[in-house]
Amino acid sequence: MPGHVPEIVRIDNLEKLRERATAALSQFLKESKDIPVLLMLSGGSAMELLDDISLEYIGKNTTITMLDDRFSRELDVNNFAQFSETMFCKVAIARGTKFISTVPKESETLQGFSTRLDSELKSWVKLHPAGKIIAVIGVGPDAHTAGIMPYSEALLSKSWVVGYDAGEKNVYPQRATVSATFMRDKIDGGVVYVRGATKKDALNKLISEGSLNEAPARIMREMKNVKVFTDIPQ
């Protein structure tokens, strides 16, 4: 597989791991503080990083959205709905931050949902040609990343956002996710947070050469400026 192994920081102390990961994310934001930034977040354990992000770099130049989301309006299911309840989001609103909501509208179909998100990302890039896209990225035990499951259509699509049914691959099968194409071509900097022994095999697959279909997390090998933070030892 083309590409390179991204920088990997291994720290077995979770508090220090979060500190280093959030410091890296804050540095990405600091470097882009005078230009428009699209900050793309992930659910799950990666959401832990929000508690310590330096909010001085979040403001009117910032737009926040999710890398992927579940096709549900339920608070305990939808990632953006959960993010909206965080103190980070409330402070970001007060600082004039804009948002691209990934909560489905009441009448939306899955296809309409993914088409809307694809269109909104393209509109942001067109409106901010000098802007930067920064992402907080998670990895699942099956080596999926964002909402890109192994052997899913999001690996092959040239669209920026794909809506699909993951079937038995995930407890929340209906979802919309950025594609591998988007992650490779459009994200300018990424902090990857991989926590927990259950993800050791996934991290090893990320590092090793092999099929993107088998391990979508290998897209990190083709991305720009990605830093991986993990508590998993070598």
ZAGUVO-260857 format. One record per residue (C-alpha): residue in three letters; x, y, z. Coordinates in Angstrom, 3 decimals, m for minus. Last residue first. Layout:
N
code:ALA; east:X; north:Y; up:Z
...
END
This chain:
234
code:GLN; east:4.511; north:m1.865; up:21.098
code:PRO; east:2.395; north:m0.488; up:23.946
code:ILE; east:m1.223; north:0.669; up:23.472
code:ASP; east:m1.912; north:3.980; up:25.248
code:THR; east:m2.306; north:5.745; up:21.916
code:PHE; east:m1.836; north:9.071; up:20.157
code:VAL; east:m1.534; north:9.071; up:16.350
code:LYS; east:m0.389; north:12.188; up:14.484
code:VAL; east:m1.529; north:12.884; up:10.924
code:ASN; east:0.068; north:15.580; up:8.754
code:LYS; east:m1.335; north:14.646; up:5.348
code:MET; east:m3.178; north:11.391; up:4.735
code:GLU; east:m2.105; north:8.296; up:2.804
code:ARG; east:m0.934; north:6.171; up:5.745
code:MET; east:m3.974; north:7.360; up:7.724
code:ILE; east:m6.096; north:5.548; up:5.077
code:ARG; east:m4.867; north:2.409; up:6.841
code:ALA; east:m7.777; north:2.944; up:9.259
code:PRO; east:m9.977; north:1.343; up:6.575
code:ALA; east:m8.580; north:m2.081; up:7.561
code:GLU; east:m9.648; north:m5.037; up:5.398
code:ASN; east:m10.790; north:m2.883; up:2.491
code:LEU; east:m7.675; north:m0.729; up:2.803
code:SER; east:m5.673; north:m3.882; up:2.113
code:GLY; east:m2.155; north:m4.214; up:3.432
code:GLU; east:0.877; north:m2.416; up:4.768
code:SER; east:1.226; north:m2.322; up:8.530
code:ILE; east:0.766; north:0.607; up:10.888
code:LEU; east:m3.020; north:0.753; up:10.641
code:LYS; east:m3.175; north:m3.041; up:10.966
code:ASN; east:m1.163; north:m2.899; up:14.190
code:LEU; east:m3.496; north:m0.189; up:15.485
code:ALA; east:m6.537; north:m2.343; up:14.716
code:ASP; east:m4.975; north:m5.355; up:16.444
code:LYS; east:m4.314; north:m3.270; up:19.553
code:LYS; east:m7.817; north:m1.763; up:19.613
code:THR; east:m9.241; north:m3.971; up:22.369
code:ALA; east:m6.310; north:m2.871; up:24.563
code:GLY; east:m7.761; north:0.629; up:24.902
code:ARG; east:m7.345; north:4.095; up:23.424
code:VAL; east:m6.662; north:5.172; up:19.841
code:TYR; east:m6.878; north:8.940; up:19.338
code:VAL; east:m5.894; north:10.212; up:15.880
code:VAL; east:m5.137; north:13.930; up:15.636
code:GLY; east:m5.437; north:15.074; up:12.035
code:GLY; east:m4.165; north:17.844; up:9.794
code:ASP; east:m4.994; north:19.091; up:6.299
code:ILE; east:m8.031; north:16.889; up:5.625
code:LYS; east:m9.139; north:17.229; up:1.994
code:ASP; east:m7.479; north:14.611; up:m0.205
code:ARG; east:m6.958; north:11.523; up:1.953
code:MET; east:m9.921; north:11.944; up:4.306
code:PHE; east:m12.233; north:13.015; up:1.476
code:THR; east:m11.310; north:10.045; up:m0.707
code:ALA; east:m11.707; north:7.667; up:2.242
code:SER; east:m15.283; north:8.912; up:2.452
code:VAL; east:m16.896; north:11.168; up:5.022
code:THR; east:m19.618; north:9.287; up:6.803
code:ALA; east:m23.391; north:8.944; up:6.857
code:ARG; east:m25.017; north:6.230; up:8.906
code:GLN; east:m27.538; north:3.404; up:9.056
code:PRO; east:m25.957; north:0.364; up:10.735
code:TYR; east:m25.972; north:1.442; up:14.396
code:VAL; east:m24.924; north:m1.819; up:16.102
code:ASN; east:m22.211; north:m2.122; up:13.481
code:LYS; east:m20.955; north:m4.621; up:10.899
code:GLU; east:m24.301; north:m6.431; up:10.837
code:GLY; east:m25.722; north:m4.161; up:8.168
code:ALA; east:m23.499; north:m1.170; up:7.414
code:ASP; east:m26.358; north:0.687; up:5.711
code:TYR; east:m25.115; north:3.584; up:3.630
code:GLY; east:m24.772; north:7.349; up:3.310
code:VAL; east:m21.527; north:8.532; up:1.758
code:VAL; east:m19.925; north:11.956; up:2.097
code:TRP; east:m17.096; north:13.385; up:m0.024
code:SER; east:m18.172; north:11.516; up:m3.147
code:LYS; east:m15.476; north:9.608; up:m5.019
code:SER; east:m16.750; north:6.393; up:m3.433
code:LEU; east:m14.500; north:3.357; up:m3.106
code:LEU; east:m13.882; north:3.127; up:0.636
code:ALA; east:m17.287; north:4.549; up:1.581
code:GLU; east:m18.798; north:1.524; up:m0.199
code:SER; east:m17.900; north:m0.634; up:2.781
code:TYR; east:m15.439; north:m3.559; up:2.855
code:PRO; east:m14.302; north:m2.706; up:6.410
code:MET; east:m16.425; north:0.069; up:7.916
code:ILE; east:m15.946; north:3.766; up:7.157
code:GLY; east:m17.935; north:5.674; up:9.759
code:ALA; east:m14.898; north:7.706; up:10.916
code:THR; east:m12.317; north:4.920; up:11.068
code:HIS; east:m12.813; north:1.168; up:10.949
code:ALA; east:m9.974; north:m1.017; up:12.226
code:ASP; east:m12.344; north:m3.682; up:13.644
code:PRO; east:m11.538; north:m2.455; up:17.187
code:GLY; east:m12.571; north:1.054; up:16.083
code:VAL; east:m10.293; north:3.996; up:15.241
code:GLY; east:m11.001; north:7.621; up:16.100
code:ILE; east:m10.141; north:10.854; up:14.309
code:VAL; east:m10.110; north:14.447; up:15.492
code:ALA; east:m9.935; north:16.430; up:12.271
code:ILE; east:m8.559; north:19.690; up:10.923
code:ILE; east:m9.687; north:21.214; up:7.627
code:LYS; east:m7.888; north:24.405; up:6.639
code:GLY; east:m9.180; north:27.474; up:4.821
code:ALA; east:m7.646; north:29.230; up:1.831
code:PRO; east:m10.519; north:28.292; up:m0.503
code:HIS; east:m13.098; north:29.277; up:2.148
code:LEU; east:m16.452; north:29.662; up:0.375
code:LYS; east:m15.744; north:26.772; up:m2.009
code:VAL; east:m14.502; north:24.591; up:0.870
code:TRP; east:m17.582; north:25.389; up:2.968
code:SER; east:m19.935; north:24.764; up:0.035
code:LYS; east:m18.298; north:21.394; up:m0.632
code:LEU; east:m18.798; north:20.389; up:3.000
code:GLU; east:m22.416; north:21.551; up:2.898
code:SER; east:m23.140; north:19.621; up:m0.311
code:ASP; east:m21.760; north:16.363; up:1.065
code:LEU; east:m23.769; north:16.893; up:4.259
code:ARG; east:m26.962; north:17.464; up:2.274
code:THR; east:m26.350; north:14.432; up:0.045
code:SER; east:m25.747; north:12.248; up:3.125
code:PHE; east:m29.055; north:13.273; up:4.716
code:GLY; east:m31.002; north:13.007; up:1.463
code:GLN; east:m29.709; north:9.468; up:0.991
code:LEU; east:m30.610; north:8.521; up:4.555
code:THR; east:m34.064; north:10.042; up:4.068
code:GLU; east:m34.807; north:13.425; up:5.560
code:SER; east:m38.227; north:14.495; up:6.892
code:GLU; east:m37.256; north:15.227; up:10.482
code:LYS; east:m33.833; north:16.630; up:9.654
code:PRO; east:m30.934; north:14.326; up:10.404
code:VAL; east:m28.512; north:15.557; up:13.083
code:THR; east:m25.161; north:16.136; up:11.417
code:SER; east:m25.242; north:19.871; up:12.025
code:ILE; east:m22.688; north:22.018; up:10.231
code:PHE; east:m21.738; north:24.550; up:12.883
code:LYS; east:m20.555; north:28.137; up:13.235
code:THR; east:m18.487; north:29.510; up:16.123
code:GLY; east:m19.370; north:32.914; up:17.535
code:ARG; east:m17.519; north:32.661; up:20.860
code:ALA; east:m20.741; north:31.983; up:22.793
code:ILE; east:m21.467; north:29.045; up:20.472
code:ALA; east:m17.965; north:27.652; up:21.138
code:VAL; east:m18.574; north:27.957; up:24.882
code:LYS; east:m21.766; north:25.892; up:24.592
code:CYS; east:m20.062; north:23.350; up:22.346
code:PHE; east:m17.165; north:22.851; up:24.774
code:MET; east:m19.615; north:22.554; up:27.661
code:THR; east:m21.037; north:19.485; up:25.951
code:GLU; east:m24.721; north:18.966; up:25.106
code:SER; east:m24.290; north:19.762; up:21.410
code:PHE; east:m21.655; north:17.013; up:21.191
code:GLN; east:m24.291; north:14.441; up:22.120
code:ALA; east:m26.608; north:15.685; up:19.361
code:PHE; east:m23.649; north:15.688; up:16.976
code:ASN; east:m22.880; north:12.050; up:17.756
code:ASN; east:m26.438; north:10.747; up:17.279
code:VAL; east:m27.328; north:7.709; up:19.402
code:ASP; east:m28.087; north:8.793; up:22.994
code:LEU; east:m29.636; north:12.048; up:21.826
code:GLU; east:m31.918; north:10.343; up:19.301
code:ARG; east:m32.211; north:12.067; up:15.914
code:SER; east:m30.822; north:9.050; up:14.096
code:PHE; east:m28.831; north:8.318; up:10.965
code:ARG; east:m25.575; north:7.807; up:12.830
code:ASP; east:m22.820; north:10.281; up:12.248
code:ASP; east:m19.502; north:10.765; up:10.548
code:LEU; east:m16.603; north:13.202; up:10.493
code:MET; east:m18.627; north:15.555; up:12.686
code:THR; east:m19.038; north:19.337; up:12.377
code:ILE; east:m17.466; north:22.543; up:13.634
code:THR; east:m16.897; north:25.842; up:11.815
code:THR; east:m14.220; north:28.211; up:13.118
code:ASN; east:m13.303; north:31.716; up:11.961
code:LYS; east:m15.789; north:33.262; up:14.413
code:GLY; east:m14.234; north:31.487; up:17.375
code:ILE; east:m12.082; north:28.603; up:18.594
code:TYR; east:m8.372; north:29.323; up:19.055
code:GLU; east:m8.796; north:30.662; up:22.605
code:LEU; east:m10.776; north:27.493; up:23.342
code:SER; east:m7.646; north:25.469; up:24.107
code:ILE; east:m8.850; north:21.879; up:23.856
code:ASP; east:m8.952; north:20.237; up:27.298
code:ASP; east:m12.450; north:18.801; up:27.657
code:LEU; east:m12.839; north:18.218; up:23.926
code:LEU; east:m10.281; north:15.391; up:23.952
code:GLU; east:m12.731; north:12.982; up:25.545
code:MET; east:m14.800; north:13.020; up:22.324
code:ALA; east:m12.163; north:10.690; up:20.836
code:SER; east:m13.490; north:7.965; up:23.158
code:GLY; east:m16.656; north:7.642; up:21.117
code:GLY; east:m17.681; north:10.312; up:18.631
code:SER; east:m15.454; north:12.012; up:16.094
code:LEU; east:m14.903; north:15.692; up:15.350
code:MET; east:m14.291; north:17.778; up:12.252
code:LEU; east:m12.924; north:21.285; up:12.774
code:LEU; east:m13.358; north:23.422; up:9.656
code:VAL; east:m10.964; north:26.324; up:9.994
code:PRO; east:m11.093; north:29.773; up:8.390
code:ILE; east:m7.769; north:31.641; up:8.651
code:ASP; east:m6.072; north:33.634; up:11.411
code:LYS; east:m6.006; north:30.852; up:14.005
code:SER; east:m4.542; north:28.239; up:11.635
code:GLU; east:m1.273; north:27.524; up:13.473
code:LYS; east:m3.140; north:27.821; up:16.768
code:LEU; east:m5.723; north:25.245; up:15.670
code:PHE; east:m3.052; north:22.673; up:14.766
code:GLN; east:m1.303; north:23.466; up:18.045
code:SER; east:m4.548; north:22.956; up:19.980
code:LEU; east:m4.881; north:19.524; up:18.372
code:ALA; east:m1.334; north:18.601; up:19.355
code:ALA; east:m1.925; north:19.842; up:22.913
code:THR; east:m5.166; north:17.858; up:23.000
code:ALA; east:m3.280; north:14.680; up:22.118
code:ARG; east:m0.490; north:15.330; up:24.613
code:GLU; east:m2.894; north:16.092; up:27.456
code:ARG; east:m5.106; north:13.112; up:26.597
code:LEU; east:m2.087; north:10.797; up:26.780
code:LYS; east:m0.957; north:12.386; up:30.045
code:GLU; east:m4.325; north:11.613; up:31.621
code:LEU; east:m4.382; north:8.136; up:30.107
code:ASN; east:m0.920; north:7.131; up:31.389
code:ASP; east:0.467; north:4.449; up:29.040
code:ILE; east:1.866; north:6.960; up:26.549
code:ARG; east:2.618; north:6.002; up:22.932
code:VAL; east:3.019; north:8.771; up:20.336
code:ILE; east:2.835; north:7.582; up:16.716
code:GLU; east:3.869; north:9.666; up:13.694
code:PRO; east:2.151; north:8.304; up:10.592
code:VAL; east:3.419; north:5.205; up:8.760
code:HIS; east:3.872; north:6.092; up:5.117
code:GLY; east:2.012; north:6.078; up:1.839
code:PRO; east:1.363; north:3.484; up:m0.811
code:MET; east:0.000; north:0.000; up:0.000
END
